[in-house]
Amino acid sequence: MTSMQEMEVKQSKILIVDDEPANVALLHQMLDQEGYTYIQSTTDPREVESLQLQHHFDLILLDIRMPHMSGIEVMQKLFAFSKREYLPVLVLTAQLDEETRKQALQAGACDFITKPFAIWEVLLRIRNALHARIYYKHQRLRGDEMEQLLWNMVQTHTQELHHTQIQLVECLGRAGEYRDTETGAHVTRMSRACQMLAKAIGWNDARAELLLYASQMHDLGKIGIPDHILNKPGKLDEKERRIINTHTTIGAEIIGNSKGELMQMARIVALHHHEKWDGCGYPYGLSGENIPIEARIVALCDVFDALTSSRPYKPGWPLEKAVDFIRDQSGKHFDPTLAPVFLALIPEIQALRDAFPDTDDQETSE
């Protein structure tokens, strides 16, 4: 045994429990002379539980026959609250009948010391029991370290996976916009406006951030709309309008029925962002609060940014005209409780256009 191991054994915490003070004194003296430095004792077995909670002993020397509580009862109480902990208990007994041995082992004893005991035997049994305890503690420490290492790896992997998922969502969102005459800047502005509005109505940061990313896929289904309809410069006829309206259900089908919160929210947004408060929207003609709140938020932010943006087939509306439209459509197209909150955010939402201008806007300003 190395000096370090020997030191660890001698610094182990030992509790002596015996109702005979003479036995306690003898064991204490033996251990002290052998170099053990942390020794506690009691003649009252009722104190063992509280002493163990206070000191976390590495070994207990326990008499069997005691008043108030037997050694068997002490072990039953000890191991009831420390089932995961390996705690060696050396039973001190003058009776080694089969029934006593059986009860002691069933209660959790690891070894026996027969009274009257030989000093050399007691010291060797204590030493061997402490070796087992120290080995257990080292293995437990390694297990805890490994568990922490694995937890850190999982956390790192989760963060990387989340980052990758967000990048994929952003790419899918831009793909939907680039299929028609809108721009990627529209997606950025609209999604950030959705996050602002969500927080303004009391959503927590985590849920509002989900909507920031989920809303970017609102028009993903435009991938499935033919170019001659999607980019038609003139007014769509009834048949073409029915086809382009299917981008909501196409988007929901592309996203699928994922169990992840982000993709679930993205599916809701893609499917329902063209529903109207008065029930005149599509694809299902939902009305009022039957329309998911995520979709109601996106409807406001999407329409406002589209109205104020220039496209090859139309100039952008002046701010005042777009504000009047939102106000007029409150309770018709838009949720009447969301519309005034949105209008109160107009300065911040307009600032998004300066931060994320369309390409044409940049070229014009240059």
N, C-alpha and C positions, 0 to 999 in steps of 0.2 A: 504494500500500500504506500502510495506517495505521501509526502508530508502534507500536501494540500488536501488529499482525501482524509487523512488522519485528523486534520484540523476540522474538517467538515463534520466528521463523526462526533468529535468531542464537543463541538458547538451545537449539537442537536438539542432540541428542547424535550425534556423528560419530566413526566408527572408520576409521582408515587402515590397510590391510593390504598391505604390500609388502616383499619380502625385501631390497630395496635401501635401506639407511639414508638415502642421499642423496635418494631420491624421497620418503621419509617426511618428512624434514626440510623439504624444499621445500613439500610440500603443507601441512604443519603451519604453516609460516610464512605461507603465502598465506591460510589460513583465519583465523589469528590476527590478521593485519593487517586482514582484512575485518570483524573484530568477532565472530567465532564464539567462544563461551566454553567449550564442552564438547567437547574434542577428545582422543581416545585413539588410540594407535597400537601396532602390533606388526609385527615382521618375521618372526614364526613363525605360519604359517597354522593350526597345530594349536591355537592359543590362542583362535581366533575364537569357537568355540562357548561356551566358559566365559565369555569377556568379554561376549558377547551376553546370556547368562543373568544376568550380574551387573549390566550397565548398561542393557540394553534400548535399544539405539541406534536413532536415527531414520534413519540413512543409513550405508552402508558403502561406502568406496572400496576396491576389491578388485583386486589384480593377478591376472593369469591364470597366468603362468609363474612358479612358485615351487617350491623343493625341499620334500620331505615330502608336501605336498598342493597340488594345483593349485587355482586359483580356482573351477573348475567343481566340484571335489569339496567345497570349502568351502561353496558355495551348496547343493549337494545335502544336506549335513548340516544346514545352517541351516534350510532350508525343510521338512525332515523332521519337526522338532519344533515348528515355528511355522507350520503350514499356514493357520491362520485370520488370522494377522497379516500386514498389508501392510508389508513392509520393502524399501525401494528400495536396490538395489545398483548402483553405477556401476562398470563394469569398466574397469580400467586395462590397456591392452595396446598393444604395438607391432605386433601381428599382427592385421590386420583381414580375413583371408581368410574366405571364405564359411563354411567348416566351423567355424572358431572362433566366428564370430558366431552361427551356428545353435546350437552347443552352449551358449554363454553364455545366449542367450535361452531355450532350453529349460530350463536350470537355474534361471532366475528373474531374470536381469539385466534392469534397466529401461532402461539406456542404456550408451553406450561413451564413454570418453575415450582418445584416441589419443596414444601417446607418440611423440615429445616433444610436450607439450601447451602450448597457449596459455593464459596465466593467465585472460584474460577469458572464454574458452570454459569452462574448468573451473568458474569461479565461477558462471557462468550455469546450467550444467547442474546443479550442486549446488543452487543456489537453486530451480530448477524442480522438482527431485526432492523437495526438502523441502516445497515448496508442496503437492505431491500427498500426501506423508506427513501433513502437518498437517491437510489436508482430511479424509483418512481417519480420523485420530484424533478430529476433531470429530464426524464422522458416527457413528463407533463410540460416542462418548460419548452422543450424542443417542439412538442405538439402545438403549443400556443404560438410559438414563433412561426411554425409552418402555416398554421391557420391564418395568422396575420399576413404572411407573405402571399398566400393564396388570395386573401381578401383584397390586398392591394393590387394584385394582378387582375382580379375580376373587375375592380373599380376602374383600372386603367383601360382594360378592354371595353368596358361599358361606355366610358367616355369617348374612346376612339370610335366605337360603333355608333354612338349618338351623333358624333361629328360627321361621320360618313353618311348617316341617314339624312341629316340636315342638308348636306351637299347634294344628295340625290333628289331630295324634295325641291330644292331651289332649281336644279336643272330641269326637272319635270315641269315646274311652274313656268319657267322661261320657254320651254318647248311649246306649251299650250299657247302662249302669247305670240310667239314668232310664227305660228301657223297662219295668223291673220295679220291685220295691219296695225295691231297694237304693238307696244314695245316692252322690253324687259323692265324699263324704268317704271312703267305702269304697275307691274307686279310688285316691285319694291315699294313704291309709294302706297299703293292700296293695302298691302299687307301690314305695313307699319301703321297706317291709319286704323286698321282693324285692331291692332294691339293697343293703340291709344284709347280707342273707344271702349274696348273690353275693360281696361283698367279704370276708365272713368266711371263705369257702371258697377265697379266693385269686385271685378275678378282679381284673384291673386296673381302675382308675377308669373308663376309657373304655368297657370292655365292660359294667361294672356300670351305667353311666349309660344305655347302650342298653337294658338290661333294665328300668330305671326307666320308660322311656317305652313300650317294647314291651308290657310287662305291662298297661298301661292299656287295651289293646285286647283283653284276653282274652275278654271277653263281648260283643264287638261284634256277633256273630251273633244276639244276642237281638232285634236290630232286625227279624229275619225271622220271629219267633215270634208267633203270634196272641195278642192280649190275653187272651182267655178262658182260655188255657192258661197264659200267662206269669204272670198275676196271680190265678190260681185260689186261693181261700183254703184249700181242703181238699186232700186227698191226690190226686195225679195217678194216673189209671188207666194201664194198660200202653201203650195207644195214645198217650195224651198224653205219657207219659214218653219214648217213642220220638221224638215230634215235638220236644220241648224239647231232647233230646240232639243234635238236628241243628244247634243253634246253634254247635257247634264247626266243622262243615264249612261252614256259612253264613259264619261269620266269616272263615275261611281264603279262601273264594271272594271275599268283599268286598275283602280286603286284596290278593289276587292274587299273581302271581309277580314281584314287583319285584326289581331287581338291588341295591337299596340295603340295607345291613346292617340298618338299623332295621326296615324293613318285612319283611325276611326273618325276623328274629327274632320280630316281631309275629305273623306267619303261623304260625310254629311254636308259639307260646304259645297262640294262639286255637284251633288244631287239637288240641293234645295236653294241655291243662291238666286234663282230666278223666280221663286215663289213670291207672291205679293200679299201684303197684309189683308187686302180685301178679297182674296181668293181668286184673282184673275191671272195669276202667274202659272208657271209650268215647272216640272212635268206633271204634278198631281193636283194642282189647284188648291193647295193647302191655304188656310187663312189664319190670321191672328197668331195666338201662341202655339198653335199646332205646328207652325214653322219653327224649326230648331233655332235657338237664339244665335248660334254661330252663323247660320245662314242669313239671319236678319241683319247682323252686323256687317257681314260681307256685302250684302245687297246695297246698303247705304254707301259704303266706302268705294265699292266698285263703280257704281253709277256716277257718283260725284267726280271721281278722277277721270272717268271716260268722258263726261260732259265737258270738263275744263281742259281736256287734251286735244291738240290738233291732230287730224288724221288726213290722209290724202283725199278723202271724200267729204271732209267737213272741217271748218275752223273750230278751235276751242271756244267754248262759251265764256263770256265775261263772268267774273266771280259773282257779281250781284245776281245775274240771271240764274246761275246754278244754285245759289242759296235760295232764291225764290222758288225754284223748282222743288228742292228738297222740302221746303216749308209747305208748299202746295200739295205735295204728294204724301205728307204725313197723315197716316190713317188710311191711305189708299194703297200706294206702292210700299210705303215704309212703316215700320213699327212707330206708332205715335209717341211712345215713351223714349225711344232711342233717338228720334230725329232732333229734338231740342238739345240733347246732350251732344250729339254730333255737331250741331251748328255752333255750340259754345266752344268747340275745339277747332273751329275753322282757322284761326291764326296759326296754330301749331301744324295743322294738316296742310295748309298752304305753304308753310316753310319746307315741307317735304319736297315740293316742286323745285325749290332752289337747291336743295341738297341732292336731289336725284332727278335732274332734268332729262327730257327726251333728247335723243341725238339731234333732231331737227332744231330743238330749242338751243342746244349748245352751238350749233353751226350758225344760227341766226344771231346769237349774242356775240359771236366772234366776228 
